[in-house]
Amino acid sequence: MVTVAVVLLVAVLVGAVLQRITGMGLGLIAGPVLSVALGPAAGVTVVNGLSVVNAANNAWSVRDRTDWRRVSFLAGGLILGSLPAVFVVMAMDGPWLMLTVGVLVLLALGVSMFNPEHLQIDERARVPMVVAGMAGGFMSTVVGIAAPAFTVYARLSKWDYRDFVATLHPVILVANTLSFVVKLLILGSIDLRGLPGWIWLIALAAIFVGAWFGDRLNDRLSSENMRKLATLLAFAGAVTLLVNGVIDLV
């Protein structure tokens, strides 16, 4: 139990640091750990719950730099994308969903990295914002990870990465809150008897400690380095989905 607790807390701390800097990280880092400790469905649900707290804290901290117009379109699309995802989750096996989403994220990131000039979109255009939100909402509901979809949009729209991260935090708050509620409705309840309550209290504390460290590191990183780190994390998230899907199938 002590080993599980230490691994969980380290994953939450590192994920919170990366989340503050790049807009993603908690789900990518802590998700696989919790999936092993609690099972895939309960693990993703708990990650969504922790991410709600983390995103709320981050959104409040960067509220002055947030582009609220974009938040409204991205979050609106996110809600639209979550609705069909509920039916897909109920109708399709989890491993095949993870494999499908992982492949799509890798393809989208590959296109955005190797041919961004030819595919550049207007940063103020509404339709791409809504489409990015729908993709993020679908991914969040299905596998608990929404940020890679938004990272692709940020690259194609040439959005300044510090402004993007500031705007992403409230969008991720909506994504995780919606996914958490939807998962509870689908699952009915989640079994947390495998881990004692004190672990979750320390995990919540680790979120705020990680955000503090993230702020310190954020001042030392350029927007370009932040963008590269976020792209790397998005690839890591896609690969994680593929690996988990293959393992579950085997």
C-alpha positions as a printed Julia matrix, in Angstrom:
250×3 Matrix{Float64}:
   0.0    0.0     0.0
   2.84   2.41    0.82
   4.44   1.78   -2.57
   1.14   2.44   -4.39
   0.65   5.63   -2.37
   4.14   6.93   -3.16
   3.8    6.19   -6.89
   0.38   7.85   -6.96
   1.56  10.98   -5.17
   4.63  11.35   -7.38
   2.45  10.93  -10.48
  -0.01  13.58   -9.28
   2.79  15.99   -8.33
   4.63  15.66  -11.64
   1.36  15.8   -13.57
   0.29  18.98  -11.76
   3.62  20.67  -12.56
   3.32  19.81  -16.26
  -0.36  20.78  -16.32
   0.45  24.28  -15.07
   3.15  24.76  -17.7
   1.66  23.1   -20.79
  -2.07  22.76  -20.07
  -1.81  18.97  -19.92
  -0.06  16.36  -17.82
  -2.17  15.19  -14.89
  -4.3   12.81  -16.93
  -1.32  11.61  -18.98
   0.88  10.9   -15.96
  -1.57   9.88  -13.22
  -4.08   8.16  -15.51
  -2.07   5.0   -16.21
  -1.06   4.72  -12.53
  -4.64   4.95  -11.28
  -5.86   2.61  -14.01
  -3.52  -0.07  -12.67
  -4.41   0.63   -9.02
  -8.19   0.89   -9.42
  -9.01  -0.56  -12.82
  -9.47   1.36  -16.1
 -12.98   2.74  -15.56
 -12.54   3.8   -11.93
  -8.99   5.04  -12.59
 -10.05   7.4   -15.38
 -12.99   8.61  -13.29
 -10.75   9.45  -10.31
  -8.29  11.23  -12.62
 -11.19  13.31  -13.91
 -12.13  14.18  -10.32
  -8.57  15.22   -9.38
  -8.27  17.12  -12.66
 -11.39  19.15  -11.84
  -9.67  20.49   -8.71
  -6.41  21.06  -10.57
  -8.04  22.84  -13.51
 -10.13  25.06  -11.23
  -7.0   26.16   -9.36
  -5.12  26.82  -12.61
  -8.02  28.62  -14.27
  -8.35  31.02  -11.33
  -4.61  31.75  -11.32
  -4.43  32.72  -15.03
  -7.87  34.3   -15.38
  -6.47  37.71  -16.4
  -4.74  36.24  -19.46
  -7.6   33.97  -20.53
  -9.32  34.57  -23.89
 -12.9   34.06  -22.73
 -14.31  34.31  -26.25
 -12.33  31.26  -27.27
 -13.25  29.51  -24.04
 -16.94  29.83  -24.94
 -16.5   28.27  -28.41
 -14.09  25.54  -27.31
 -16.21  24.62  -24.29
 -19.4   24.7   -26.35
 -17.89  22.32  -28.89
 -16.61  20.17  -26.04
 -20.12  19.66  -24.71
 -21.36  18.73  -28.2
 -18.53  16.2   -28.6
 -19.24  14.58  -25.25
 -22.82  13.65  -26.1
 -22.12  11.08  -28.87
 -19.12   9.83  -26.88
 -21.47   8.56  -24.16
 -23.21   6.26  -26.62
 -19.9    5.17  -28.15
 -18.56   4.24  -24.69
 -21.64   2.11  -24.02
 -21.61   0.45  -27.46
 -17.91  -0.1   -28.12
 -15.24  -2.07  -26.24
 -12.78   0.06  -24.26
  -9.55  -1.28  -25.86
 -10.74  -0.56  -29.39
 -11.75   2.94  -28.34
  -8.3    3.62  -26.89
  -6.61   2.3   -30.03
  -8.83   4.38  -32.31
  -8.37   7.62  -30.37
  -4.62   7.04  -30.01
  -4.16   6.56  -33.76
  -6.26   9.64  -34.57
  -4.26  11.82  -32.17
  -0.95  10.63  -33.64
  -2.17  11.31  -37.19
  -3.45  14.78  -36.28
  -0.23  15.7   -34.47
   1.86  14.38  -37.35
  -0.01  16.51  -39.87
   0.2   19.61  -37.68
   3.95  19.15  -37.13
   5.1   18.39  -40.65
   2.77  20.57  -42.71
   1.47  23.41  -40.5
   1.97  26.2   -43.07
  -0.3   24.6   -45.66
  -2.96  23.83  -43.06
  -2.8   27.04  -41.05
  -6.22  28.27  -39.9
  -7.47  31.7   -38.88
  -7.0   32.05  -35.13
 -10.34  33.91  -34.82
 -12.39  31.49  -36.97
 -15.25  29.98  -34.99
 -15.75  26.66  -36.77
 -12.22  25.33  -36.07
 -12.67  26.26  -32.4
 -15.91  24.31  -32.18
 -14.42  21.33  -34.05
 -11.4   21.3   -31.71
 -13.77  21.46  -28.75
 -15.84  18.55  -30.07
 -12.7   16.44  -30.55
 -11.55  17.29  -27.02
 -14.95  16.51  -25.53
 -15.12  13.15  -27.27
 -11.62  12.2   -26.1
 -12.23  13.38  -22.54
 -15.41  11.34  -22.16
 -13.96   8.23  -23.8
 -10.44   8.07  -22.35
 -10.11  10.98  -19.9
  -7.61  12.97  -22.02
  -8.75  16.09  -23.92
  -5.7   18.35  -24.26
  -4.01  16.69  -27.31
  -6.92  17.77  -29.51
  -6.48  21.37  -28.36
  -2.71  21.17  -28.88
  -3.28  20.35  -32.55
  -5.61  23.36  -32.86
  -3.06  25.64  -31.15
  -0.32  24.57  -33.6
  -2.47  25.06  -36.68
  -3.77  28.46  -35.55
  -0.28  29.7   -34.5
  -1.71  30.65  -31.13
   0.85  32.09  -28.69
   1.43  29.21  -26.33
   1.26  31.14  -23.05
  -2.11  32.57  -24.06
  -3.22  29.13  -25.23
  -2.37  27.5   -21.89
  -4.15  30.26  -19.98
  -7.27  29.72  -22.09
  -6.98  25.94  -21.97
  -7.25  25.69  -18.17
 -10.96  26.71  -17.91
 -11.75  24.55  -20.97
 -10.12  21.55  -19.3
 -12.13  22.38  -16.18
 -15.34  22.05  -18.21
 -14.04  18.88  -19.9
 -13.15  17.07  -16.7
 -16.26  18.17  -14.83
 -18.46  16.96  -17.66
 -16.53  13.69  -18.05
 -16.57  13.07  -14.29
 -20.35  13.54  -14.08
 -20.97  11.43  -17.2
 -18.77   8.61  -15.89
 -20.6    8.6   -12.55
 -23.93   8.42  -14.36
 -22.71   5.53  -16.53
 -20.92   3.6   -13.8
 -23.39   4.44  -11.03
 -20.56   4.47   -8.48
 -16.85   3.74   -8.28
 -15.1    1.43   -5.87
 -12.37   3.29   -3.97
 -11.98   0.76   -1.18
  -8.58  -0.26   -2.53
  -7.0    3.0    -1.33
  -7.53   4.76    2.02
  -8.96   8.25    2.28
  -5.72   9.86    3.51
  -4.08   9.13    0.17
  -6.62  11.27   -1.63
  -6.12  14.14    0.81
  -2.38  14.08    0.16
  -3.03  13.78   -3.58
  -5.11  16.96   -3.45
  -2.31  18.71   -1.56
   0.15  17.51   -4.22
  -1.95  19.25   -6.86
  -1.44  22.64   -5.24
   2.25  22.0    -4.53
   2.74  20.96   -8.16
   0.97  24.1    -9.39
   3.32  26.21   -7.25
   6.4   24.51   -8.73
   4.87  24.88  -12.19
   4.62  28.63  -11.71
   8.31  28.81  -10.82
   9.29  26.81  -13.92
   6.86  28.69  -16.14
   8.85  31.9   -15.71
  11.98  30.14  -17.02
  10.48  28.64  -20.19
   9.89  30.35  -23.53
   6.61  29.97  -25.42
   8.41  27.85  -28.05
   9.81  25.47  -25.44
   6.38  25.21  -23.83
   4.86  24.36  -27.2
   7.46  21.66  -27.84
   6.93  20.16  -24.39
   3.16  20.13  -24.86
   3.51  18.44  -28.26
   5.76  15.81  -26.71
   3.19  15.18  -23.98
   0.42  14.91  -26.55
   2.41  12.24  -28.38
   3.06  10.5   -25.05
  -0.68  10.51  -24.34
  -1.47   8.97  -27.72
   1.17   6.28  -27.29
  -0.16   5.56  -23.79
  -3.63   5.0   -25.23
  -2.24   2.63  -27.87
  -0.22   0.63  -25.34
  -3.14   0.38  -22.9
  -5.45  -0.66  -25.71
  -3.09  -3.39  -26.88
  -2.57  -4.65  -23.31
  -6.31  -4.82  -22.69
  -6.87  -6.69  -25.96
  -4.15  -9.2   -25.14
